[in-house]
Amino acid sequence: MKGTAMNGILPLYKPTGMTSADAVYHARKILGIKKIGHSGTLDPNVDGVLPLAIGAGTKAVPQLMASGKVYTGEITLGFATTTEDLDGEVVDNTPLTQPFTADQLDAALTAWTGNITQIPPMFSAVKVNGRRLYEYARAGETVKRPERQATVSQFTRTDEPVFSATDGTQRFRFEVHVSKGTYIRTLAVDVGKTLGVAAVMSQLTRVKSGGFTLKQAVSIEQLKAHAAAGTLADVIQPIDIAFADLPQVDLTVEQFEAISHGRFLS
């Protein structure tokens, strides 16, 4: 299949430490095709599902990006960083003197469920006045950031919170279902604000994107093995799977011909 016409969607697993652009680069080398794009950036410190659109599959990128996403991760309370995750410098270190109850944590998550307003983090790729926000941040500059609307359909705690009296932190894991463009790092910080403490996103995995789950995702190593074995067709999904959630209409041959020529159906 390598070197021949290749079209479809590849649910790739991106590990931590790799950029989304690097993942695309590796896929291009393995598949021997340049026309590959991804449907939603994953930060280097985030692992999980990264759907890649291949060949004619790139036409489905808008639909893939518009689909909801599901993440699992961890929030740590007690300090904050410049990047809202563990990669940044600590800017607020206010140890907790006592832990929050499970009910208090759950109430804070519920407060950020539904239609919400977010302000993108300074370390993000959002453009303001023609420059990426992270460019301002790296230069030590601040700029007014536009508010963004997002939808959080589910935000739940998935384990018992762990409190450390030694460093004054409390951490807990969560699962969140969100719309396109939602910043999970910012959600973690906002949960902290609701509780009245500093917070960071201390770990994140994207477990569903573009309709593909983590179990369906193929690692770079697995992709290499399929390429060597000539079994790439086993992991590259058909383009129409990206539109599976949309209403479908069965057409007659005559109706299909009419639409193919740009005519409307009565």
PAROLUM-430283 format. One record per residue: residue number from 1; residue in three letters; chain; x, z, y of N, C-alpha, C in turn. Coordinates in nm, 2 decimals. Each point is the difference from the previous one (the first is absolute). Example, Ala and Ser with C-alpha at 12.3 -4.5 7.8 and 13.67 -1.06 7.14 Angstrom:
2
n:res:chain:n.X:n.Z:n.Y:ca.X:ca.Z:ca.Y:c.X:c.Z:c.Y
1:ALA:A:1.32:0.78:-0.57:-0.09:0.00:0.12:0.09:0.00:0.12
2:SER:A:-0.04:-0.07:0.11:0.09:0.00:0.11:-0.08:0.08:0.11
# end
This chain:
266
n:res:chain:n.X:n.Z:n.Y:ca.X:ca.Z:ca.Y:c.X:c.Z:c.Y
1:MET:A:0.08:0.00:-0.12:-0.08:0.00:0.12:0.09:0.00:0.13
2:LYS:A:0.12:0.06:-0.01:0.09:0.01:0.11:0.04:-0.14:0.04
3:GLY:A:-0.01:-0.03:0.14:0.04:-0.13:0.05:-0.11:-0.10:0.00
4:THR:A:-0.11:0.04:-0.06:-0.12:-0.09:0.01:-0.10:0.05:0.10
5:ALA:A:-0.11:-0.07:0.02:-0.10:0.04:0.09:-0.06:0.14:-0.05
6:MET:A:0.00:0.10:0.09:-0.04:0.13:-0.04:-0.09:0.05:0.11
7:ASN:A:-0.12:0.04:-0.04:-0.10:0.05:0.10:-0.07:0.12:-0.06
8:GLY:A:-0.02:0.10:0.08:-0.07:0.12:-0.04:0.04:0.12:0.07
9:ILE:A:-0.04:0.12:-0.06:0.02:0.13:0.06:0.08:0.08:-0.10
10:LEU:A:0.11:0.06:0.04:0.09:0.08:-0.08:-0.01:0.15:0.05
11:PRO:A:-0.06:0.09:-0.08:0.00:0.14:0.04:0.14:0.06:-0.03
12:LEU:A:0.08:0.01:0.09:0.14:0.05:-0.02:0.01:0.15:0.03
13:TYR:A:0.08:0.07:-0.08:0.03:0.14:0.03:0.12:0.00:0.08
14:LYS:A:-0.01:0.06:0.13:0.11:0.02:0.08:0.05:0.14:-0.01
15:PRO:A:0.13:0.02:-0.04:0.05:0.14:-0.01:0.04:0.05:0.14
16:THR:A:0.02:0.13:0.01:0.05:0.06:0.12:0.15:-0.05:0.02
17:GLY:A:0.04:-0.01:0.13:0.13:-0.04:0.03:0.01:-0.15:0.02
18:MET:A:-0.11:-0.07:-0.02:0.00:-0.15:0.02:-0.10:-0.03:0.11
19:THR:A:0.03:-0.10:0.09:-0.10:-0.04:0.10:-0.09:-0.10:-0.07
20:SER:A:-0.11:-0.03:0.07:-0.10:-0.10:-0.05:0.07:-0.14:0.00
21:ALA:A:0.08:-0.02:0.11:0.07:-0.13:0.01:0.10:-0.02:-0.11
22:ASP:A:0.06:0.11:-0.04:0.10:-0.01:-0.11:-0.08:-0.04:-0.13
23:ALA:A:-0.11:0.06:-0.02:-0.08:-0.03:-0.12:-0.04:-0.14:0.00
24:VAL:A:-0.04:-0.06:0.11:-0.03:-0.14:0.01:0.12:-0.09:-0.04
25:TYR:A:0.12:0.04:0.06:0.12:-0.07:-0.03:0.04:0.00:-0.15
26:HIS:A:-0.02:0.11:-0.06:0.03:0.01:-0.15:-0.10:-0.09:-0.07
27:ALA:A:-0.12:0.00:0.03:-0.10:-0.08:-0.06:0.03:-0.15:0.01
28:ARG:A:0.04:-0.04:0.12:0.03:-0.14:0.03:0.12:-0.04:-0.09
29:LYS:A:0.10:0.08:-0.02:0.12:-0.03:-0.08:-0.05:-0.01:-0.15
30:ILE:A:-0.08:0.09:-0.04:-0.04:0.00:-0.14:-0.09:-0.12:-0.04
31:LEU:A:-0.09:-0.02:0.09:-0.10:-0.11:-0.02:0.05:-0.14:0.04
32:GLY:A:0.10:0.00:0.08:0.05:-0.13:0.05:-0.10:-0.07:0.09
33:ILE:A:-0.07:0.07:0.08:-0.09:-0.06:0.09:0.01:0.08:0.14
34:LYS:A:-0.01:-0.08:0.11:0.02:0.07:0.13:-0.14:0.04:0.06
35:LYS:A:-0.11:-0.07:-0.04:-0.12:0.03:0.07:-0.07:0.13:-0.07
36:ILE:A:0.05:0.11:0.05:-0.05:0.13:-0.05:-0.02:0.10:0.12
37:GLY:A:-0.11:0.06:0.01:-0.03:0.10:0.10:-0.06:0.12:-0.06
38:HIS:A:0.01:0.11:0.08:-0.06:0.13:-0.05:-0.12:0.03:0.08
39:SER:A:-0.09:0.09:-0.05:-0.13:0.02:0.06:-0.01:0.15:0.06
40:GLY:A:0.11:0.04:0.06:-0.01:0.14:0.06:0.13:0.07:-0.02
41:THR:A:0.08:0.03:0.10:0.13:0.06:-0.01:-0.01:0.14:-0.06
42:LEU:A:0.10:0.03:-0.08:0.02:0.13:-0.05:0.13:0.05:0.06
43:ASP:A:0.01:0.12:0.06:0.12:0.05:0.06:0.10:0.02:-0.12
44:PRO:A:0.13:0.00:0.03:0.11:0.01:-0.10:-0.02:0.13:-0.08
45:ASN:A:-0.05:0.11:0.06:-0.01:0.13:-0.07:-0.13:0.01:-0.08
46:VAL:A:-0.08:-0.11:0.00:-0.13:0.00:-0.07:0.01:-0.09:-0.12
47:ASP:A:-0.05:0.04:-0.11:0.00:-0.09:-0.12:-0.14:-0.04:-0.03
48:GLY:A:-0.02:-0.10:-0.09:-0.13:-0.03:-0.04:-0.03:-0.15:-0.01
49:VAL:A:-0.13:-0.03:0.00:-0.05:-0.14:-0.02:0.03:-0.08:0.13
50:LEU:A:0.06:-0.11:-0.02:0.03:-0.10:0.11:-0.05:-0.14:-0.04
51:PRO:A:-0.12:-0.04:0.02:-0.05:-0.13:-0.05:0.08:-0.11:0.07
52:LEU:A:0.06:-0.09:-0.07:0.07:-0.12:0.05:-0.09:-0.12:-0.02
53:ALA:A:-0.01:-0.08:0.11:-0.08:-0.13:-0.01:0.11:-0.11:-0.02
54:ILE:A:-0.03:-0.08:-0.10:0.10:-0.10:-0.04:-0.06:-0.14:0.02
55:GLY:A:0.08:-0.09:0.06:-0.05:-0.14:0.02:-0.13:-0.01:0.07
56:ALA:A:-0.10:-0.07:-0.06:-0.13:-0.01:0.07:-0.07:0.14:0.01
57:GLY:A:0.05:0.10:-0.08:-0.06:0.13:0.01:0.02:0.06:0.14
58:THR:A:0.09:-0.05:0.08:0.02:0.06:0.13:-0.13:-0.02:0.09
59:LYS:A:-0.08:-0.09:-0.04:-0.13:-0.02:0.07:-0.09:0.13:-0.01
60:ALA:A:0.03:0.07:-0.11:-0.08:0.12:-0.03:0.05:0.13:0.07
61:VAL:A:0.11:-0.01:0.07:0.06:0.12:0.06:-0.10:0.07:0.10
62:PRO:A:-0.07:-0.07:0.08:-0.10:0.07:0.09:-0.10:0.09:-0.08
63:GLN:A:-0.05:-0.06:-0.11:-0.10:0.07:-0.08:0.07:0.12:-0.07
64:LEU:A:0.12:-0.02:-0.05:0.07:0.11:-0.07:0.03:0.11:0.10
65:MET:A:0.04:-0.03:0.13:0.03:0.10:0.10:-0.13:0.07:0.04
66:ALA:A:-0.11:-0.06:0.00:-0.12:0.06:0.05:-0.06:0.10:-0.10
67:SER:A:0.04:-0.01:-0.13:-0.05:0.09:-0.10:0.04:0.14:0.03
68:GLY:A:-0.07:0.10:-0.05:0.03:0.14:0.01:0.12:0.03:-0.08
69:LYS:A:0.07:0.11:0.03:0.12:0.05:-0.07:-0.02:0.14:-0.04
70:VAL:A:0.07:0.04:-0.11:-0.01:0.13:-0.05:0.15:0.06:-0.02
71:TYR:A:0.02:0.12:0.05:0.13:0.06:0.00:-0.01:0.14:-0.07
72:THR:A:0.11:0.04:-0.06:0.01:0.14:-0.04:0.13:0.05:0.07
73:GLY:A:0.01:0.12:0.04:0.11:0.05:0.07:0.01:0.15:0.02
74:GLU:A:0.09:0.04:0.08:0.01:0.15:0.03:0.02:0.02:0.15
75:ILE:A:-0.07:0.11:0.04:0.02:0.04:0.14:0.07:0.14:0.00
76:THR:A:0.09:0.01:0.09:0.07:0.13:0.01:-0.03:0.06:0.14
77:LEU:A:-0.04:0.12:0.00:-0.03:0.07:0.13:0.11:0.09:0.04
78:GLY:A:0.03:0.01:0.13:0.11:0.10:0.04:0.10:-0.06:0.09
79:PHE:A:0.01:-0.14:0.00:0.10:-0.06:0.08:-0.05:-0.15:0.03
80:ALA:A:0.06:-0.06:0.10:-0.04:-0.14:0.04:0.13:-0.08:0.03
81:THR:A:-0.01:-0.13:-0.02:0.12:-0.08:0.03:-0.03:-0.12:0.09
82:THR:A:0.10:-0.07:0.05:-0.02:-0.11:0.09:-0.08:-0.11:-0.07
83:THR:A:0.02:-0.02:-0.13:-0.07:-0.11:-0.07:-0.12:0.04:-0.07
84:GLU:A:-0.04:0.12:0.00:-0.12:0.06:-0.07:0.02:0.00:-0.15
85:ASP:A:0.12:-0.03:-0.05:0.03:0.02:-0.14:0.14:0.07:-0.01
86:LEU:A:0.06:-0.01:-0.12:0.12:0.07:-0.02:0.13:-0.07:0.05
87:ASP:A:-0.02:-0.13:0.05:0.11:-0.08:0.04:0.05:0.04:0.14
88:GLY:A:-0.09:0.06:0.08:0.04:0.02:0.14:0.06:0.14:0.03
89:GLU:A:0.04:0.02:0.12:0.06:0.12:0.05:-0.11:0.11:0.02
90:VAL:A:0.03:0.12:-0.04:-0.10:0.11:0.02:-0.02:0.03:0.15
91:VAL:A:-0.12:-0.01:0.05:-0.03:0.03:0.14:-0.08:0.12:0.02
92:ASP:A:-0.05:0.06:-0.10:-0.08:0.12:0.01:0.01:0.07:-0.13
93:ASN:A:0.06:0.12:0.00:0.02:0.08:-0.12:-0.06:0.13:0.03
94:THR:A:-0.13:0.02:-0.04:-0.07:0.12:0.02:-0.05:0.05:-0.13
95:PRO:A:0.08:0.08:-0.07:-0.04:0.05:-0.14:-0.13:0.07:0.00
96:LEU:A:-0.07:-0.02:-0.11:-0.13:0.07:-0.02:0.03:0.14:-0.04
97:THR:A:-0.08:0.09:0.05:0.01:0.14:-0.03:-0.08:0.04:-0.12
98:GLN:A:-0.11:-0.08:-0.03:-0.08:0.02:-0.11:-0.06:-0.13:-0.04
99:PRO:A:-0.04:-0.02:-0.13:-0.05:-0.13:-0.04:-0.15:-0.02:0.04
100:PHE:A:-0.04:-0.12:0.01:-0.14:-0.04:0.02:-0.07:0.01:-0.14
101:THR:A:-0.13:0.03:0.00:-0.07:0.00:-0.12:-0.04:-0.14:-0.04
102:ALA:A:-0.03:-0.02:-0.13:-0.04:-0.13:-0.04:-0.12:-0.05:0.07
103:ASP:A:-0.09:0.08:0.04:-0.12:-0.04:0.07:0.04:-0.04:0.14
104:GLN:A:0.09:0.06:0.07:0.04:-0.04:0.13:0.07:-0.14:0.00
105:LEU:A:0.08:-0.02:-0.10:0.07:-0.13:-0.02:-0.11:-0.11:-0.02
106:ASP:A:-0.09:0.03:-0.09:-0.11:-0.10:-0.03:-0.08:-0.03:0.12
107:ALA:A:-0.03:0.10:0.08:-0.08:-0.02:0.12:0.08:-0.09:0.10
108:ALA:A:0.13:0.01:0.01:0.08:-0.08:0.09:0.00:-0.14:-0.05
109:LEU:A:0.01:-0.03:-0.13:-0.01:-0.13:-0.05:-0.13:-0.07:0.03
110:THR:A:-0.11:0.08:-0.02:-0.13:-0.05:0.02:-0.02:-0.04:0.15
111:ALA:A:0.06:0.08:0.09:0.00:-0.03:0.14:0.05:-0.14:0.04
112:TRP:A:0.09:-0.05:-0.09:0.05:-0.14:0.03:-0.05:-0.10:-0.10
113:THR:A:-0.12:0.02:-0.05:-0.07:-0.09:-0.08:-0.11:-0.07:0.08
114:GLY:A:-0.02:-0.13:-0.02:-0.09:-0.08:0.08:0.07:-0.10:0.09
115:ASN:A:-0.07:-0.04:0.11:0.06:-0.08:0.10:0.08:0.08:0.09
116:ILE:A:0.13:-0.03:0.01:0.09:0.08:0.08:0.08:-0.08:0.10
117:THR:A:0.06:0.06:0.10:0.08:-0.07:0.10:0.15:0.05:-0.02
118:GLN:A:0.09:-0.09:-0.01:0.14:0.04:-0.02:0.09:-0.06:0.11
119:ILE:A:0.10:0.07:0.03:0.11:-0.06:0.09:0.12:-0.03:-0.08
120:PRO:A:0.04:-0.12:-0.01:0.11:-0.04:-0.09:0.13:0.08:0.03
121:PRO:A:0.07:0.04:-0.10:0.13:0.07:0.02:0.10:-0.09:0.08
122:MET:A:0.09:0.07:0.07:0.10:-0.08:0.08:0.09:-0.08:-0.10
123:PHE:A:0.03:0.06:-0.12:0.08:-0.07:-0.09:-0.10:-0.09:-0.09
124:SER:A:-0.05:-0.11:0.06:-0.09:-0.09:-0.08:0.02:-0.14:0.06
125:ALA:A:-0.05:-0.10:-0.07:0.02:-0.14:0.04:-0.10:-0.05:0.10
126:VAL:A:-0.09:0.08:0.05:-0.10:-0.04:0.09:0.07:-0.05:0.13
127:LYS:A:-0.05:-0.11:0.06:0.07:-0.06:0.12:-0.08:0.05:0.12
128:VAL:A:0.08:0.04:0.10:-0.05:0.04:0.13:0.09:-0.07:0.11
129:ASN:A:-0.07:-0.08:0.08:0.08:-0.08:0.10:0.11:-0.09:-0.06
130:GLY:A:-0.03:-0.05:-0.12:0.09:-0.10:-0.06:0.11:0.07:-0.08
131:ARG:A:0.01:0.13:-0.01:0.10:0.07:-0.07:-0.06:0.09:-0.11
132:ARG:A:0.07:0.01:-0.11:-0.05:0.09:-0.11:0.02:0.15:0.05
133:LEU:A:-0.09:0.08:-0.04:0.01:0.14:0.04:0.13:0.07:-0.05
134:TYR:A:0.04:-0.04:-0.12:0.13:0.06:-0.05:0.12:-0.04:0.09
135:GLU:A:-0.01:-0.11:0.07:0.11:-0.04:0.09:0.00:0.09:0.12
136:TYR:A:-0.11:0.04:0.05:-0.01:0.10:0.11:0.06:0.13:-0.05
137:ALA:A:-0.05:0.04:-0.12:0.04:0.13:-0.06:0.15:0.01:-0.02
138:ARG:A:0.06:-0.11:-0.05:0.14:0.01:-0.03:0.09:0.00:0.13
139:ALA:A:-0.06:-0.06:0.11:0.06:0.00:0.13:-0.02:0.13:0.08
140:GLY:A:-0.08:0.09:-0.06:-0.03:0.13:0.06:-0.11:-0.01:0.11
141:GLU:A:-0.08:-0.11:-0.01:-0.10:-0.02:0.10:-0.14:0.03:-0.06
142:THR:A:-0.09:0.04:0.09:-0.14:0.02:-0.04:-0.09:-0.10:0.07
143:VAL:A:-0.11:-0.03:-0.06:-0.09:-0.10:0.06:-0.14:0.04:-0.04
144:LYS:A:-0.09:-0.03:0.08:-0.14:0.03:-0.03:-0.05:-0.09:-0.12
145:ARG:A:-0.05:0.06:-0.10:-0.04:-0.07:-0.12:-0.15:-0.02:-0.01
146:PRO:A:-0.05:-0.12:-0.03:-0.14:-0.02:-0.01:-0.06:0.07:-0.11
147:GLU:A:-0.12:0.05:0.02:-0.08:0.07:-0.11:-0.04:-0.11:-0.10
148:ARG:A:-0.01:0.04:-0.13:-0.05:-0.09:-0.10:-0.11:0.07:-0.08
149:GLN:A:-0.10:-0.08:-0.04:-0.11:0.05:-0.08:0.03:-0.02:-0.15
150:ALA:A:-0.03:0.10:-0.08:0.02:-0.01:-0.14:-0.11:0.08:-0.07
151:THR:A:-0.02:-0.03:-0.13:-0.10:0.06:-0.08:0.07:0.07:-0.12
152:VAL:A:-0.03:0.13:-0.02:0.05:0.07:-0.11:-0.13:0.04:-0.09
153:SER:A:-0.01:-0.07:-0.11:-0.12:0.02:-0.08:0.01:0.12:-0.09
154:GLN:A:0.12:0.04:-0.04:0.02:0.11:-0.08:0.13:0.07:0.03
155:PHE:A:0.01:0.13:0.01:0.12:0.07:0.03:-0.01:0.13:-0.07
156:THR:A:0.07:0.02:-0.12:-0.02:0.12:-0.08:0.13:0.05:-0.04
157:ARG:A:0.01:0.14:-0.02:0.11:0.06:-0.05:0.00:-0.01:-0.15
158:THR:A:0.12:-0.02:-0.06:0.00:-0.03:-0.15:0.08:0.11:-0.08
159:ASP:A:0.05:0.10:0.07:0.07:0.11:-0.07:-0.01:0.13:0.07
160:GLU:A:0.05:0.10:-0.06:0.00:0.13:0.07:0.11:0.01:0.10
161:PRO:A:-0.03:0.04:0.13:0.11:0.01:0.10:0.11:0.10:-0.04
162:VAL:A:0.12:-0.04:0.04:0.12:0.08:-0.03:0.06:0.06:0.13
163:PHE:A:0.01:0.13:0.01:0.05:0.06:0.12:0.14:0.06:-0.03
164:SER:A:0.09:-0.03:0.10:0.14:0.06:-0.01:0.02:0.09:0.11
165:ALA:A:0.01:0.13:-0.03:0.03:0.10:0.10:0.14:-0.01:0.05
166:THR:A:0.09:-0.06:-0.08:0.14:-0.01:0.04:0.02:-0.09:0.12
167:ASP:A:-0.06:-0.12:0.00:0.01:-0.09:0.11:-0.13:-0.01:0.08
168:GLY:A:-0.10:0.07:-0.03:-0.12:0.00:0.08:-0.08:-0.13:-0.01
169:THR:A:0.00:-0.07:-0.11:-0.07:-0.12:-0.02:-0.11:0.01:-0.10
170:GLN:A:-0.10:-0.09:0.00:-0.10:-0.01:-0.10:-0.02:-0.15:-0.02
171:ARG:A:0.00:-0.04:-0.13:-0.02:-0.14:-0.03:-0.11:-0.01:-0.10
172:PHE:A:-0.07:-0.12:0.00:-0.10:-0.03:-0.09:-0.02:-0.15:-0.02
173:ARG:A:-0.04:-0.05:-0.11:-0.02:-0.14:-0.03:-0.14:-0.04:0.03
174:PHE:A:-0.02:-0.13:0.03:-0.13:-0.06:0.04:-0.02:-0.14:-0.05
175:GLU:A:-0.12:-0.04:0.00:-0.03:-0.14:-0.02:-0.09:-0.05:0.11
176:VAL:A:0.03:-0.12:0.06:-0.08:-0.04:0.11:-0.03:-0.15:-0.01
177:HIS:A:-0.13:-0.04:0.03:-0.05:-0.14:0.00:-0.02:-0.04:0.14
178:VAL:A:0.07:-0.10:0.04:0.00:-0.04:0.15:-0.02:-0.15:0.02
179:SER:A:-0.04:-0.03:0.12:-0.01:-0.14:0.04:0.14:-0.06:0.04
180:LYS:A:0.00:-0.13:0.02:0.12:-0.06:0.05:0.06:0.06:0.13
181:GLY:A:0.13:0.01:0.01:0.06:0.05:0.12:0.00:0.15:0.02
182:THR:A:-0.04:0.08:-0.10:0.00:0.14:0.02:0.14:0.06:-0.03
183:TYR:A:0.05:0.08:0.09:0.13:0.07:-0.01:-0.02:0.13:-0.07
184:ILE:A:0.05:0.01:-0.13:-0.01:0.12:-0.07:0.09:0.11:0.06
185:ARG:A:0.12:-0.04:0.05:0.09:0.10:0.06:-0.08:0.07:0.12
186:THR:A:-0.07:-0.08:0.08:-0.07:0.05:0.11:-0.12:0.09:-0.05
187:LEU:A:-0.06:-0.04:-0.11:-0.10:0.09:-0.06:0.05:0.14:-0.03
188:ALA:A:0.12:0.00:-0.06:0.06:0.13:-0.04:0.02:0.08:0.12
189:VAL:A:0.05:-0.06:0.11:0.03:0.07:0.13:-0.14:0.05:0.05
190:ASP:A:-0.10:-0.08:0.00:-0.13:0.04:0.05:-0.06:0.11:-0.08
191:VAL:A:0.02:0.00:-0.13:-0.05:0.12:-0.08:0.07:0.13:0.05
192:GLY:A:0.13:-0.01:0.03:0.07:0.11:0.05:-0.06:0.05:0.13
193:LYS:A:-0.03:-0.10:0.09:-0.05:0.04:0.13:-0.14:0.07:-0.02
194:THR:A:-0.08:-0.05:-0.09:-0.13:0.07:-0.03:0.02:0.14:-0.04
195:LEU:A:0.11:0.03:-0.08:0.03:0.13:-0.05:0.08:0.08:0.11
196:GLY:A:0.05:-0.07:0.10:0.07:0.07:0.11:0.15:0.02:-0.03
197:VAL:A:0.06:-0.08:-0.09:0.14:0.01:-0.04:0.06:-0.14:0.00
198:ALA:A:0.14:0.00:-0.01:0.07:-0.13:-0.01:-0.01:-0.04:-0.15
199:ALA:A:0.01:-0.14:-0.01:-0.02:-0.05:-0.14:0.08:-0.14:-0.01
200:VAL:A:0.03:-0.03:-0.12:0.06:-0.13:-0.03:-0.06:-0.05:-0.13
201:MET:A:0.01:-0.13:-0.02:-0.02:-0.06:-0.13:0.13:0.00:-0.08
202:SER:A:0.00:0.08:-0.10:0.12:0.02:-0.08:0.02:-0.09:-0.12
203:GLN:A:-0.10:-0.08:-0.04:0.01:-0.09:-0.11:-0.13:-0.09:0.01
204:LEU:A:0.02:-0.13:-0.04:-0.11:-0.09:0.00:0.02:-0.11:-0.10
205:THR:A:-0.11:-0.03:-0.08:-0.01:-0.11:-0.09:-0.13:-0.08:0.02
206:ARG:A:0.02:-0.13:0.01:-0.13:-0.08:0.01:-0.04:-0.04:-0.14
207:VAL:A:-0.11:0.05:-0.04:-0.05:-0.02:-0.14:-0.10:-0.11:-0.02
208:LYS:A:-0.05:-0.05:0.12:-0.09:-0.12:-0.01:0.00:-0.08:0.13
209:SER:A:0.01:-0.13:-0.01:0.00:-0.09:0.11:-0.04:-0.14:-0.04
210:GLY:A:-0.08:-0.06:0.08:-0.05:-0.14:-0.03:-0.07:0.00:-0.13
211:GLY:A:-0.06:0.11:-0.05:-0.07:0.00:-0.12:0.09:0.03:-0.12
212:PHE:A:0.13:0.01:0.02:0.09:0.02:-0.11:0.04:0.15:-0.01
213:THR:A:0.01:0.05:-0.12:0.04:0.14:-0.01:0.15:0.01:-0.04
214:LEU:A:0.05:0.13:0.00:0.14:0.02:-0.03:0.03:-0.03:-0.15
215:LYS:A:-0.10:0.01:-0.08:0.02:-0.03:-0.15:0.02:-0.15:-0.02
216:GLN:A:-0.06:-0.08:0.09:0.02:-0.15:-0.01:0.13:-0.05:0.07
217:ALA:A:0.06:0.09:0.08:0.12:-0.05:0.07:0.12:-0.02:-0.09
218:VAL:A:0.08:-0.10:0.03:0.11:-0.04:-0.07:0.13:0.03:0.08
219:SER:A:0.10:0.06:-0.07:0.12:0.04:0.07:0.09:-0.13:0.01
220:ILE:A:0.10:0.01:0.09:0.10:-0.11:0.01:0.06:-0.03:-0.14
221:GLU:A:0.04:0.11:-0.07:0.06:-0.02:-0.13:-0.09:-0.07:-0.10
222:GLN:A:-0.13:0.04:0.00:-0.09:-0.06:-0.09:-0.03:-0.15:0.04
223:LEU:A:0.00:-0.03:0.13:-0.01:-0.13:0.05:0.11:-0.09:-0.05
224:LYS:A:0.12:0.05:0.01:0.12:-0.07:-0.05:-0.01:-0.03:-0.15
225:ALA:A:-0.05:0.10:-0.08:-0.02:-0.02:-0.14:-0.10:-0.11:-0.03
226:HIS:A:-0.11:0.00:0.07:-0.11:-0.10:-0.02:0.06:-0.14:0.04
227:ALA:A:0.08:-0.01:0.10:0.06:-0.13:0.04:0.09:-0.05:-0.11
228:ALA:A:0.08:0.09:-0.05:0.09:-0.04:-0.11:-0.07:-0.04:-0.13
229:ALA:A:-0.11:0.06:-0.02:-0.08:-0.03:-0.12:-0.10:-0.11:0.01
230:GLY:A:-0.01:-0.05:0.13:-0.10:-0.11:0.02:-0.14:0.05:0.00
231:THR:A:-0.03:0.13:0.03:-0.13:0.05:-0.01:-0.06:0.05:0.14
232:LEU:A:0.05:-0.07:0.10:-0.05:0.04:0.14:-0.15:-0.01:0.01
233:ALA:A:-0.06:-0.09:-0.07:-0.14:-0.02:0.01:-0.08:0.13:-0.05
234:ASP:A:0.07:0.08:-0.07:-0.07:0.13:-0.04:-0.01:0.10:0.11
235:VAL:A:0.08:-0.02:0.11:0.00:0.10:0.10:-0.05:-0.05:0.14
236:ILE:A:0.00:-0.13:0.01:-0.05:-0.06:0.13:-0.15:-0.03:-0.01
237:GLN:A:-0.07:0.07:0.08:-0.15:-0.01:-0.01:-0.06:-0.12:0.08
238:PRO:A:-0.11:-0.05:-0.05:-0.06:-0.12:0.08:-0.04:0.04:0.14
239:ILE:A:0.00:-0.10:0.09:-0.03:0.03:0.14:-0.14:0.05:0.02
240:ASP:A:-0.10:-0.05:-0.08:-0.13:0.04:0.02:-0.03:0.15:-0.02
241:ILE:A:0.10:0.07:-0.06:-0.02:0.15:-0.03:0.00:0.07:0.14
242:ALA:A:0.06:-0.06:0.10:0.00:0.06:0.13:-0.14:0.00:0.07
243:PHE:A:-0.09:-0.09:-0.05:-0.13:-0.01:0.06:-0.11:0.05:-0.09
244:ALA:A:0.04:0.08:-0.10:-0.09:0.05:-0.10:-0.11:0.08:0.05
245:ASP:A:0.02:0.07:0.12:-0.10:0.09:0.06:-0.10:-0.07:0.09
246:LEU:A:0.03:-0.13:0.02:-0.09:-0.08:0.09:-0.12:-0.06:-0.08
247:PRO:A:-0.11:-0.02:0.07:-0.11:-0.06:-0.07:0.04:-0.14:-0.05
248:GLN:A:-0.05:-0.04:-0.11:0.03:-0.13:-0.06:-0.12:-0.09:-0.02
249:VAL:A:0.01:-0.13:0.02:-0.11:-0.09:-0.02:0.04:-0.11:-0.09
250:ASP:A:-0.08:-0.03:-0.10:0.03:-0.11:-0.09:-0.05:-0.13:0.06
251:LEU:A:0.09:-0.10:0.00:-0.04:-0.13:0.06:-0.01:-0.11:-0.10
252:THR:A:-0.09:-0.09:0.03:-0.01:-0.12:-0.08:0.12:-0.09:0.04
253:VAL:A:0.02:-0.10:-0.08:0.11:-0.10:0.03:-0.03:-0.06:0.13
254:GLU:A:-0.13:-0.04:0.03:-0.03:-0.06:0.13:0.02:0.09:0.11
255:GLN:A:-0.03:0.13:-0.01:0.02:0.09:0.11:0.15:0.02:0.02
256:PHE:A:0.07:0.01:-0.10:0.15:0.02:0.01:0.06:-0.12:0.08
257:GLU:A:-0.05:-0.12:-0.04:0.05:-0.12:0.07:-0.03:0.00:0.15
258:ALA:A:-0.12:0.05:0.03:-0.05:0.00:0.14:0.09:0.10:0.08
259:ILE:A:0.02:0.12:-0.06:0.08:0.10:0.07:0.15:-0.05:0.02
260:SER:A:0.05:-0.07:-0.10:0.13:-0.06:0.00:0.02:-0.09:0.12
261:HIS:A:-0.11:-0.07:0.04:0.01:-0.09:0.11:-0.05:0.06:0.13
262:GLY:A:-0.01:0.13:0.00:-0.03:0.07:0.13:-0.14:0.00:0.03
263:ARG:A:-0.09:-0.03:-0.09:-0.15:0.00:0.03:-0.06:0.14:-0.03
264:PHE:A:-0.10:0.03:0.07:-0.07:0.13:-0.02:-0.11:-0.02:-0.11
265:LEU:A:-0.03:0.10:-0.07:-0.11:0.00:-0.10:-0.12:0.05:0.07
266:SER:A:-0.11:-0.06:-0.03:-0.13:0.04:0.06:-0.06:0.11:-0.09
# end
